[in-house]
Each structure stands twice: as C-alpha cells, then as structure tokens.
C-alpha cells in the first residue's frame, strides 16, 4: 500500500524560539497601540479656581524627551529632571500631593503644563517625579491626587510679534488651526502646539459682530509653501486652514 502524502504544517513547537518572541513583542505593541485613545485638547476648559482638598483618582503617566527643553503651558522650560506635572484642567501653579496607590510613595508636585490627552490618564509627571514615585519603568501607575495649595492659573504670555515673520511684502499666507469664541479654548490649543515644538499665536478678529480668537502658526510667501507646512500639521492630526495674512 502506498503511504498517503500529507502536507506538513509546523506547529508552535516547530517555530524557532526567536521568531515566537518577535511575534509576541509585535502583537503586544499592536495591542498597546490600539488601546491608546487620544482626546481633543479643545474639549477641556481650565478650571478658574480649585480649593485645597479637591481630589481625583486615576492613572498617571510620565513624559521626558522630546519635550525636554520645550516651553510648558505657563511659559517655563520643561526640565524632565525636576519635579513637576501636567494636568488638563487644574489651574497652573496648583500644588498637588500625588500618591502612588500601588506602593504608597507620595510627593508634592506643581502643575506647570497641560496634558495628558490620552483617555484614562489624569496626570503626566516629569521623569524625575515618576522615578520618585516608583513607576519610571512601568510607565503608568494608579494614583490619587489632592490639591494642597490652589494655583493662580496664570496663562501663557504669547510674545511673537508679526515682525518676527518678516516684512508684510515677504509673507502672504499663514496657517489657522482653530477659531474660538472662548479665549481659554484658544490658549489650550496653543499650549498643545507649543508642546509639539510649534510657535503659535492668538489673533483676535470680529466677524459679524462676534469676537473670535484665532490660533495661527507661521507666515509663508506662497500658497504652495503654506500647503507643504499644512501637510505636516495635518499628518499629526490637526485640522488646518490656509489663510491670507491680514
């Protein structure tokens, strides 16, 4: 009798171990990527005043590079090796007691930035703060935050005069990323753009009797050059409108 011929299908034991490890890592990265959901900056309005005793529980994360050295929401340079934190709505300058509920470690941090805009996270700590709280390696930790001292909520001071973009004859176009009735929403968007390394400005305009606060970036000599810059911002998830300089 002629033996039957069967196609050999390798099982898990037939796959080289390095290949299995690589597949496991790739699958975990895909799962993590799918789990991360970002929130819109403009959906969060800074609280005007929060008294001591205010409390919140949730997940903390930390941020380092490439934000190290960039301007924070209150105009300071972010130093990942110093103790600070970012919160979406608490007034800037608020002092928080942050406790890692997983190990009981705690410390006081000052809010000087905005974020994190990832669903499920309530606070972004500096790298140094994450190390002190014991979650530098894990990246995330369950925390409780309590307001110890209220902040003034001092907003960013924008100092980018039109002259820095060149003479009116050399630039004709700019990029507009938002227009709001509420100046706080415009500031929130501008803060996020500054964290991304941009140099936004807020311009006021009256349209049909209503005051708008426009968030704009850059000045460009041609529509083509403006379109090239807009494509980069669009690729980062921003809605961009090419406008003529007024």
N, C-alpha and C positions, 0 to 999 in steps of 0.2 A: 504493500500500500504506500502510495506516495504521500509523504507528510504534507500537511496543509501549510501554506505560507501565510504568515501574519506580519502586518506592519508593526514594527516596534515603536511604541510611544513611551518616551522616557518619563518616568515618574519623578517625584521630588527627590528620591534618593539618587537619581541618575544625573541631576543637575549639579554642576560644580558648586561647592560652598561659597566661593567669592561671588558667583552670579546670584545666588539666593540672597546674600547680604545686600548686594547692589539693588536688587529688585525691592527688597524690604525698605531700604532707605528711600528709593524713588516713590514708592507707594505712600510712605509716611509724609513725604514732602508734598505730594499731591493732596493728601487728606488735609494737611495743615493749611494749604493754600485755599482749598475750598471752604474751610471753616472760618477764615478771616473775612469779616464783612465790615466795610468802611462806612462811616456816617458822614453826612454833609455838614461842613463847618457852619453854614448859614442856618442850620436848624437849631443852633444853640445860642441863646442870648445870655450874656454875662449877668449874673445876679447883682443888683445895685448895692445890696448890703446883707451881710450874714453875720449873726452874732455868735459869740463863744457858746459852745455846747451843741452846735449843729453837727450832725454825724451822718456817715454814709458807709455802707459796706459793699464790697465788690472785689474785682480783680485789679491788681497793679501790674504794670509793665515798666520797662526802663528803656531809655534811649541814649545813645552815645554818638558815634560817628554815623552819618556825615553831618550831624547837627552841631558838633563841637566847634565853637568859634562863631557861630551864626547869631544873629540878633534874636533875642527872645521877645515875647509879647510886650514886656514892659520896657524894652529898649536896651536891656543889658546884653552882654555877650554870654552865650551859653558855655559853661565850663562843666564838662561831664565829670570832672574830678572834684567838684564841690557839691555840697548838699543843696538840692533844690528840687522842685517838682512842677509838673504841669497839670492843670485841671481845666475842664471845658467851660465851667460857668462861675466858679468861685472868684470873688474879687481879687485882682492882682495884689500881692503883698500879704494875703491871708497866711497866718501861721497855723500849720496843721500838726497834730500828733498822729503819726502813721504807725500802725501796729501790724506786723506780720502775724496773722492768726495761726499760721502753721507752726511757728516756733516761738512766739511770744516776744520777739525783738521789737523795739519801737524807738522812734526818734522824732524830733521836730523838724519840719521842712517848711520852707517859704514858697508860696505859689508865685512864680515869675514868668510862666509860659502857659500856652493853651494846648489842649490835647488831653488824652489820646483820642483820635477819631476812629477807633476800632470798636465795634459793637461788643459790649460785655466788659469793657475796661473803664475804670473810673479815674485812674490817676497814672501819670507817667513820671517815674522817678529818674533822677540823674543816675549815671553809672555808679558814682560813689555811694549814693543813697541805697541803691539796690544791693551793693556789697555789704553795707552796714546792716541792712535788714535781712540779709542772708538768702537772696533769691537771684543773685547775679548769674549763676549757672543755669538755673531753671528758666529764667526769663519772665516768669509770671508768679504771682503769689496772691492768696486771698488776704485782704487787708480790711481794717477798719480805720477810717479817718475821722478825726474830731477837730473842730475849729477851736484853737486855743486863743487866738487873737485875730480880730477882724482886720481885713485889709482895706486900703483906700480905693482900690480899683483903678489906679492911675492908668489911663490908656496909653498906647503908643504915641509918641510925638513924631510925626512924619516931617522929615526935613529933606525933601528932594525938589528943589525949585526947578521950574521949567528950563532955566538957563543951563542946567547940567545936561540936558538932552541936546543942546546945540542951538543955533540960531533958528528962528522960525522959517528961514528960507531953506535950511538943510533938512528939516523933518516935516513930513506932511501927515503921517499916519501913526496911530497908537493902537494898543490892544485893550479892549474893555472886557473884563471878566464878570462884572456884575453891576447892577444899579439898584439901590435900595432907598426906601423912604426912611428906614431906621438907620441912623449912623453907627449904632453898635454892631449891626449885622455887616456893614461895610468894613468896620475895623476888624471883625472876626475873620473875614475873608482875607483882608490884607495881612493879618498876622500869620495865617497859614502860608500865604505866598512867600512871606519873608523867611519862614522856616524852610521853605523849599529853595531858598537862595535867590529869590527874585527881589526887585526893588519897587514895590507897588506904591501908588499914590492915590489919594482920595480927592476927587474933584466934585464940587457942588454945582448943580445945574437946576434951573427952573424950567419945567416942561408942563404946559397947560395949567399954570398956576400952582403946580406941585413941586416941592423941593426934592431932588434926588441926590444921592451920594454915590458917585461912580467910582468903581475900583478899576484902575488902569495901570498898565505896565508898558514902559519903553516909548521910544519915538523912532520912526523909520522913514527913510527918504522915498520909498516907493511901496506900492501895494504888494509887489512880489516879495520884498524883503520882510514886510509885515506878515505875509502869509506863511513864510518859512518859520518865523518865530512862533506864530499861532499854532502851527502843526505840532511843535514840541510841547506846548502847553496842553493842546488837545489830547496828545498822547498820554499825558499824565492825568487825564480825567476832567479837565476844566472845559467849560463852555466859553468859547472865545468869539468876540465880535471885533472886526477890524473897523476902526472909526477914524474919521478925519480930525486932526488936531484943530481945536477952535481958538 
